[in-house]
Amino acid sequence: MNRSKKDITLMSLNEIKNSLKEGKVTISVIGIGRIGLPTALSFANSGLPTTGVDVNTKLVSMIDSQKYPLKDEPGFDKIFHNVIKKKKFHAVTEISKVVPDSDVVILSLPTPMNNKNIPDYSALISVGKNLNKLLSSKTLVIVESTVEPGFIENQLLASIEGTENKLKSGVDFHLGVCPETANPGEILNDFKKLPRLVSAIDEKIIPIITEIYAHVFNVEIIPMPNCKTANAVKLTTNVFRDINIAFVNELALLFEKLGIDITTVIETAKRKYNFQPHFPGPGVGGPCLPVNSYQILNTSKNFNRDLLKIVQIARKINEDMPYHVIRLLADALNKVGKSVKNSTVTILGVSYKPNVHDIQLAPSGEIIKLLEQEKVNIKIFDPHFISTEIFSHKTENNLEDAVKGSDAVLLVTGHREFRSINPDLFVETMKSPVLVDCTGMIDPASAKKSGVIFRGIGRGGT
């Protein structure tokens, strides 16, 4: 250790408040990706000396070169340069360099799925084993990663304590939780508005975590009775969205057959006070919603009952939507005497959601696989992925080149740059002006008036 550490878990709340105000609480954030970096920057911006740790050497090198890596997270660029200038934040690749001197260790590590849709907590378990060797003087460990209820109390706790019980929770270290709640692309806004949930293995630590997060984030801090309840709340909010998106996707399929425009239905229905609008699309992607549904499904397997059937069905509905996109494409091409096979199709937008540079579990990936099976010549344009390789295809430099000469266009991701598309572009530059809109951004009437063969998810009434 390079400094004398004072055990904050033995301080009074007033002492902790003063130490926070004076910047005397040292923070390390393990995992500085999409959520971890904004989290680390927020702690540093509150005046606390903060170190980010990540195995991604390219990312750490960018930070050391004072290059802000998250271009699609507005607002944090100014914070990034400010905290580096004040020497409140830096990044390293070696966890052993920072953990022994940290008062608080925050875990913001990925929890993806494997190819069998089983949650993969190997990053957290691996770090837990490292902490077993590195923790000192009752360090406070706080988990922000999204995990199943019970994971912290069982697997993670065991990995930190070690097989020989070298460390003891509540004696040698303290383990708590504060699940991240931010929406990619809007993280700064969410950090300023959304309440945070806190809990700990040892109940007496909850007020300490509350003080720390209240100092950094000017939002409501809600104590939870235990870690598993806090994690259950996080999963519930996201699984709720996954299920409701599946519901409107099913409605979209029905309304197409009935000649009803689902956009009109949703826009009108949301005027009722107890209706929360969700919108259809080509599927549900990203590191949160699909993963969170499989996390809660994985938990349900521990019991001898067929639980959470609605979650299982919702997953199947949302995972089938790329197939429906291809059906719409085939129907539209048929109108001009063409088939999907061997055609040239342009995909507009590959990110899993609008306005972010992220293709994790993106529906576009599944759509591309289906097109490849039909020997389609695929062209891609996404303003967040210019002239690069995505899903083994080189992306185009601009919209016009991407559309030119294509038999059909699939508008998959509703980036803001696509809102100003003039349907005349399709008529003037494509072999056949076929457009399938998965986003609800294009006005069907305007498209058809321009001469476009239009199809849209749930746009049966236009």
N, C-alpha and C positions, 0 to 999 in steps of 0.2 A: 504494500500500500504506500501511496505517495503523500498521503495527508492524514491528519487526525480526524476520524469520523466521529460525529456525535450521533448517538442512537435516537433518531427522530421518533421511534415508536415508544420511547420513554418520556418524551416531552409532553408538557401540557399543551392544550390547543392554542393558548395564547403564545407560548414559545414557538410553536410551529408557524403560526401566523406571522410572527416577527421574522423568523428565519426565511420564510417565503418572500416577505417584503424586501428583506435585505439580500436576497439572491444567494442564500447560503445552503440551499438544498440542491444537490447535484443529481442530474437526471441522465439516464441512458435509455435510448429507445432502440430495441432490437428489432430490426426489420423496418427499413425506411422506403417502402414502396408507395403505392397509391394513397394509403391512409397513414402509414407510419411517418412519412416525411412531413406532411402537414401537421401531424400530431407533435413531432419533435420541434418543428418551427414554432408552433403555438406555445410550447413550454419555454423555449428560448426567448420568444417575444415577451413573455411575462417576466423576464429578468432572471430566469434560472439557467445556470450553465448546463448545456445539454449536448450530449454526444449521440450521433446516430451510428448504428452498427448494421452493416449489411455485407453479405457474401458476394454481392454483385460489384466486382471491382470497377467495372465501367461506370456504374452509378456513383460510387464513392469518388472516383477520379473526377467526374463532372462537378461534384460538389466542391472538391478541393480546388478545382479550377474556377470556382464561383460561377458556374453555369447552372441556371435553374432548370431542372429536368422535367417538370410537370407543366408543359405549356398549356394544357387544357384545364388547369386549375387556377383561374384568375384570382388575383389578389395576393396569393402567396409569394409571387415573384418579388414584390416589394419587401415583404417580411423576410424572405430568404436573404436578400442583399443587406437588409438592415441588421439582422442578427449576426451575420458573418462579419460585417464591418465592426460591430461591437464585440466581436469575439465571444459570443454567447453560444455559438453552434459550430460544430465541425463533424466530420464523418470519418469512420475507420472501418476496416474489414475484420479486425481481430477483437472478438468479444473479451478476451482476457486482458486487453489494455484498459478497459473502462469499468467493467462490473465491480471489481474489488473496491474501487473508489466511489461508487455510486450509492447515494442514499435511496434512490428509487430506480427500479429497473422496469421498464414498460415493454411488454411483448406485443408486437404488432406484426405477427408472422402470418403467411398465407395458410389457409386450410382448404385446399382444393379437393377434388374427387379423383379417384383412379378410374380406369376404363370400365369398371364394374359399378360405378356410381357409389362407391364406398368412400366416405370422408377420409382424407389423408392428413393425419396430425403429426407426421414424422418430423416436420420442422420444429414444432413446439416441443416434442419429446426430446429431440436432439439438443435443443437449447436448454431444456430442463436438466439434462445430464451434465451439460457444461456448467450450469449454475451450481450444481452439487459440488463442483470443484472450486468455484470462484467466489461464492457469496461469503460475505463477512459482516460481522457486527449488526445482526438483525436487519439486513436490507429488506426493503419493502418491494415485493414483486407484484406488478399489476398486469393482468391479462386484458388486452383490448381485442385480441383476435376473436372471431366468431366461432364458437364451439358448441357441442351438444351439452344439454344439462347433465351435470355429473362428471364431465371430463376433467374439470379443474380439481374437484375434490378427490378424484380417483387417479387417473393415469398421470396427469401433470404433476400433482402433488407427490406421487410415488417416484417420478423421475427426478424431482429436485431433492427429495430426501435421500434417495439412493437405496440400493438393495441392502446395504449394511447400516442403514439409518445413520449415516454420517452427520446429517443435518436433521433437525426436528422443527417442524412448522410450529410457530408460536413461541419458540425458544431461540432458534438460530436465525430464522427469517420469518417473514410474514407474507402470505399469499392472498391477493385480492383480485377484484375484477371491476372493469368499467368498459363494457362492450362498446365498440365504435358504432356510430349510427349515421355516418355521413354518406351522402349520395355522390358518387363520382361525377365530377364536373361542377358540383355545387358545394364543395366541402367547406369552404370558408363561410359561406352563408349558413350552412347547417351547424357549424361549430358555434356560430353566434346565436342560434335560435333554439336548437333542439335540446331538451333536457338530457342529462346523463344519469345512468344507473350505476350505483356503486354497491359493492358488498365485499366480504372477506371470509376466509376460513375462520379466523378469530374475530368474533363480533366487536371486540373493543377497538379493532383497527379501522372499522368502517368510518368513524368520525374523522380519522386522520386522512383517509383517502378523500373524504368529502371536502376537507379543507384544501387539500392539494388541487383538486379539480375546480373548486370554487375560485381559487386564486388564478388559475389559467383560463378558465372558460366562464364568462359572465352569463351563465344559464342556470336553470334549476337543477340541482343535484338531488337525486331521489335515492335514498338508502333502500336496499332490498334485504329481505330476511336472510338470504344466503346466495352463494354464487350461482347455483343451478337455477334459481328463480330469475336472476338477472339475465342469464343466458337464454332462458325460456322466453322472456319478454322479447329479446332481440329476434329470436327465430320466429316467434308468433307474428311480429309485424311484417316480416318479409314473406313468410309462407302465406299469410293473408293476401298479399299482393299476387303471388303466384297463382293461387286458387282463383282469385277474381279475374285475372287476365285470362285464365283458362275458360271461365264462364263466358266472358264476352267473345272469346274466340269461337266457342260453340254457337253463341247467338249469331256471330258473323256468318258462319256456315249456313245456318238456317235462313237468315235474312236474305242471303244471296239468292236462295231458291224461292223465297216469297216475294222478291222484288221490293225489299225494304232497305233503306239506307241506314246502316247502323250508326253512322255519325249523327244523323238527325235524331235518332232515338236517344243516344247518350247525351247529346247537348240539351235535349228537352228534359230527360229524366233527372239530370243533375240539378234542376231547379227545385226538386223536392228536397227538403231539409235533411233527410236521412239516407240519401243516395250518394255514394262515393264513386265518382266516375273512374273507370279503367277502360283501356282502349285495346282493340285487337291489333295483332301484328304477326310477323313471320315466325315468332317463337320468343322464348325468354332466355336471354344469355347473361353473361357477366359472372363475376366471382361470388355473387351473393344469392340471388333468388333461387336458381336451380340447385345450387350447393346447399343452401339452407333447408330446402325441402327434403333433400336426401339426408341431411344431418338428422332432422327430426324423424324421418322414416327409419334411419339406422338405429336411433334410440328405441323406437317402437318394437324392433326385432327382439329386444331383450325380454319381451313378455309373450305369453302363450296365447295371445289373442290377435286376430287380424285387425289391427288398429289403423287409424288414419287412412281409410279407404279413399276419402275425398282428395287427400294429398296425392296418393298414387294415381288416381284418375286425372287430376290436374296436370301432373307431370307428363302423362301420356298425351293428353290433348295438346299441350304446348310443344312437346317434342315432335308431334305429327304436323305442325303447321308448315314447315318447309315443304312437305309433300303437297300441301294444298296450294302453295305458291306455284309449284310446278304445274299443278292441274289448271290453275288460272292462266298460266303462260301458254300451255298447250291449247286451251280453248280459244285464247286470243289469236294465236298464230294460225289456228285452223280457219279463222275468219278471212285470212288473206291467202289461204291455200298452202300453208306451210306447216311443218311439224317441228317439234323441239329438236329432234335428232339432226345432228350436223348443222344446226343453225348457228348464227352468231348472236350472242346475247351479252348486253352490257349490264353490269351490276353497279348501281350507284349507292355507295355506302356499305362498308363492311364492318364498322364498329358495332359492338353489341347494343349500344344505345346512342342517341344523338349527341353530337358535340364533344365526344371524348376520343382519345387515341388509345383504344383498347379493343381487342378482338377475343378476349377470353370467353369461350363457350358461345361465341356469336352465332346466331342463326344463319348468317351469311355463309359460314363454313359448311353447314349441312346442305344449304342450297347449292353451293358450288360442287359438292360431292355428287349430288343428284344430277347436275348438269353434265359433269364429267362422264357419268355413266351413259349419257346420251350422246357422247362425242361432240359436245357443244364447244364452239370456239368462244372462250370467255374473255371479256374485256372488263376491267375494273377501274372505277374512279371513286376516290374518297379523298376529300380535302385534307384529311388527317394522315393520309398515307400516299404521298406524292412520289411517283417514280421509285417505287420500292417493290419488294416481293412479298405478297400476302397469299397464304394458302397455295403456295407454289405457282402463283401467277404474277407477272409483272404489272404493276398498276400504271395507269395513264397519267400524263402531266396535267390534262385539263378536261373539262366536261365535253367540249366540242369534239376533240379527238376520240374520246371514249364512245360517244354516241354515233359518230359518223360511220356509215356503212353497216350498222347493226340491223338484225332482223327484229330485235325486241329489246326493251329496256326493263329491268327490274329495279324499281326504287325501293331499296331494302331498309336503309337507315335514314331517318329524317333529320340530317344535319341542317343547321340554319342556312347554310349556303345553297341548299336546294329549294328554299322557299320562293326564290325569285325565278325559277325555271319557267321559261316561256314555252308552252306546248308546241309552238310553231317550229321550235328547234328540231323536234322529233320528225315532223313532217318534211322539213327541208333537207335533213341530212341522213336519215335512216333509209335502208332498203325498203322496209315496211314499218310504218309508224305505230308499232305495238308497244303499249306501256302497261305494266302491272305495278300498281302502287300499293306497297305493303304498309305505308306510313299514314295514310289519310291526309297527306299534305296537298295533293293535287286536286283541284276542283274538277270533278268528272265532266260537268257540263262544258266547261271551258276547253277541256282536252278534246272532247268529242266535236265541239264546234270548230276546232282547228283541223279536224280530220284524223285525229288519233284513235286507234282501236284501243279502248281503255278497259282495264279490269282492275278492281281493287278489293281488298279483303273486306267483306261485309258491305260492299257498295252495290247491293242488288237493286236499289231503287233509282239508280241513275243511268 
